[in-house]
Amino acid sequence: MPAKAKQAVNNGTDLAIGAALRDLREDRGLSARQLAAQSEVSAAMISRIENGQVSPSIATLNALSKALDVPLVSLFKETASDLTDYTHVKKGEGLKSTRIVGEHSHEFINLAFHARRDLQFEARMVTLVQQEAKPPTYIGHGVVFVYAVDGEAIYRYGRTDITLNPGDSLSVDAELSHGFRRVVTPTFTFLTVQAERRR
């Protein structure tokens, strides 16, 4: 990154940290002098931080966060990217797809997919149909949530079988083998949501 661009990023971060510090201090009804007395960071330094004139050390920010009784990350709340996505899927819409695993196949509709630098999230509406071939099982990362919409099916988590009926929900750690073992009714429709930390 060119030096000027890097400096601009740093200045933006310093201003964002300063704005967050000022908001937190004012929310608590503290003056800069009062916060200085509680944090042992000089009032002059607090003023410089709040005006984005300095890049404070982690030790300084830690002292301020303790004095304000907030997590350190609270001072970085305004430094997030201005770029964010949202997905709004109207009833009956979504990306319709078919998954084929060996002899088994099932339909699903992608309702949401987000991939941030720290997190991946996806939501699908899935319909399983009774068939000779067994549904697939999975092993992954993160957490899987299942909400039964229509029909009945048997879900296997590790060695445990769980019967799901309309309105039932289930959440599991994805690290253990999981997936549907058998569809009891002619069809079974469910919402599934999976979230995992990106590696």
LOKOL-457028 format. One record per residue: residue in three letters; x, z, y of N, C-alpha, C in turn. Coordinates in steps of 0.05 Angstrom, whole numbers, plus 5000, padded with zeros to 4 digits. Atoms other than C-alpha are relative to their C-alpha. Last residue first. Layout:
BEGIN
alaXZYXZYXZY
...
***
This chain:
BEGIN
arg497349925007479951744603502049815010
arg498350245005473051704632502850094997
arg497850014981468952344623501749754994
glu497449915009462652214584502149975022
ala498149964978455252144595502750094988
gln497349915008450151864547501850025024
val498249994977442651804557502750104990
thr497449875005437751594503501849985025
leu498250034978430351454511502650144993
phe498849764987426451384447501849915024
thr498950064974421850914410501150255013
phe499349754986420350964335501449925026
thr498150034979416850414296500650285013
pro499250294999413250374229502049945022
thr502350174992413351144225500949715002
val502249925017418751534187497549835005
val502450034984424951194215497650064983
arg502450145011430951464177497849995021
arg499750035029438051724189497749834989
phe502549985015438551654264500549944971
gly501650245000445351794294497550044983
his502849974993450952304298498649735000
ser501650235009457952434274497150045005
leu500849975028461152994315498249764992
glu497650005017464952834379499450024971
ala499750265014458452624414502450004981
asp497350084994456453334431500749754984
val497949945019448953354422502749935012
ser497450074988442553374463502250094981
leu497649905015435653334432502449925016
ser497550094989428653224459502350134985
asp497649845008421753254430502449885014
gly499649774982415952954470502350174992
pro500450054971413852474415500150255016
asn502750104995416652704347499649965030
leu500850044972423852814325497249875001
thr502450184997425753114258499249995029
ile501949904980432853394256497749805002
asp502150194995437553324196497950135019
thr502749904993443953734199498149785005
arg501549975025450353524164497150095003
gly498349885019453753254227498650014973
tyr497749924984447853094270501850164982
arg498049845014442652694232502350065020
tyr497350034987436352464267501950184986
ile498249795008429952364227502749945012
ala497550095013424551934259501750254994
glu498549785012417451974285502449894986
gly499350025028413451524331501550254990
asp502250085018413351464407501049984971
val502350104984417451734466497649944981
ala501950165016422752174434497649925016
tyr502849914995428052404484498149814985
val502150175011435352364463497350125006
phe502749884997441352634502498049804989
val502250195004448552474483497350155001
val502549895009454552854510497949784998
gly502149934981461752664520497650124986
his499249784981466152294471497650075017
gly499050084974464851854410501050245016
ile498249784993462651854337501349915027
tyr497950024979456751424319501750255002
thr499249744990451851284263502449975018
pro497249934999448350624252500450295008
pro499050014973441050544230502950095001
lys500049754985440150444155501049965028
ala497449924990438349764127499850255016
glu498349915022431849724088502750105010
gln498750225015427549694150501850114979
gln499449945029422950124192501149764987
val502150105018423549904265500850084971
leu499250045028427650264318497649924983
thr502150015020426050184392501249944972
val499450135026431050404444497650014982
met502549965015430350564518500349834975
arg501350225014437450614546497350094988
ala502649925010441351044596498649754988
glu501850225007448751004612497450114989
phe502849915006453751454647498449754994
gln501650235009461351404653497350094991
leu502349965017465151924694498749734993
asp499949755015471652044731497850024979
arg497349955009473451364762500150254982
arg498349914978466151184765502850064989
ala497349945009462450764713501650075025
his498249934977454950754722502750074988
phe497249995008449950414675501750065025
ala498049924980442450474678502850004988
leu501349904976436150234644501950075022
asn498249864983438949804588498650085026
ile500050094972433249614543501950175016
phe499849794979433949664468500049875027
glu500250094972432149274405500450235019
his502149874984434549434335500149905029
ser500250094972438449104279497950165014
his501949874982441049334211500049875028
glu502750115005444248884160497950115019
gly500450075029451249014186497349874997
val497949855014450449314256499649954970
ile499850065029446448844301502450154989
arg497649915012444349094371499849944970
thr500349945028439148704410502750084989
ser497850085018438548694485499350074972
lys500849995028433448724542502349904982
leu498750215015436348864611499450044970
gly497649915014431349284650501249774984
glu497650164995424149174672502450124986
gly500050255015417549424644502449825005
lys501349995026416749964697499949724987
lys502949984999421549854755498949994971
val501350185019428949984747497050055000
his502849945001432550304807498649784983
thr501650195016440050324800497150095000
tyr502349885013444650654851498449784986
asp502050185011451750504872497550164992
thr501449895023456650854917497849814991
leu501350195018461950614966498750154976
asp502550084987463551095023498449814982
ser500250284991468751404977497349955013
ala500950205020469152154974499749735012
thr497950195005473152535027499349794979
glu500450244984467152895056502049794995
lys502650125005466753425001499549755016
phe499550295004474253565003497349854997
leu498650114976473754265034500549704997
ser502050034978468454444982501349885025
val501050284999473654294927498049965023
leu498150174985477154954944498949725003
pro498050135017470955334919501849825017
val501050255011467555744973502149894982
asp501349955026468456464996498649754989
leu502850094997470156275068498350054975
ala501249854978476456705065497149925005
lys500549725009477956434996498750165022
ser502350005018477055715020499350284990
leu502450044985481655835079497550014982
ala500549764984487156125036497449985016
asn500849805019486555544987499450265014
leu502850055007486855045043498950214981
thr501649944976493255355069497049964994
ala500049704997496355374999498350085024
ile502049885019494154654987499950305003
ser499149965027497954455050497850114982
pro499449735009494454205112500950014971
ser500750015029495253485136500750284989
val497949915018495153575212499049964971
gln497350054989491453305272502350074982
gly498750215015484653225238502849945010
asn499950244984481053625292501549774987
glu502750094994478954165244499949755016
ile501250115025486054215217497249895006
arg498750265005488954285288498949874974
ser500950204981483954825305501249734995
ile502850075007485355205241498949795019
met499950185024492855165256497249924992
ala499050264991491755455326500149804977
ala502350144987487356005298500949735009
ser500349964971493156205253497749845010
val499250264990492056235177499550015030
glu497249994993491756955153501249735006
ser498550185017485056785120503050035004
gln500849975028480657345147501849854981
ala499549725008483957405215499550044971
ala497149965001484256655223500750284990
leu499050125025476956595204503050034997
gln501049835022475257085260500949894973
arg498449755000479656715310499250184977
ala497450075011476556035292501850254998
ser498350144981469756345304502649934986
leu497349894993465256515246501349835022
gly500049864974457756415241502750115008
arg499749715005457956265166500250165027
asp502249915016455255565175500050304996
glu502349964982460255475232497550094984
arg499549774981466155595186497550065017
leu500149755016463355145131500450255018
asp502849965009461854575180499850274985
arg501649924977468654645214497150064991
leu499249734993472354625147498350105023
ala501249825020468354015124500750295007
ala502949994995469853645189498750204980
gly500549854975477253815183497150035005
ile499549725006477553575111499450185024
ala502249925018474252915131500350304993
leu502449964983479052835191497650104983
asp499749764983485052955146497650055017
thr500349775017482452455095500350265016
gly502949985007481351915147499550254983
asn501449914977488352035175497050054994
asn499449724996491351985106498550115024
val501449855021487651325093500550305003
ala502950004993489951045160498450164979
gln500449814979497151255145497050025008
lys499749735012496950895079499550215021
ala502549965015494250265113500150284988
lys502249964980499850305165497450064985
ala499749744987505250415111497650055019
pro498450004975502949825069499950275014
met501750004976500050005000501850005025
***
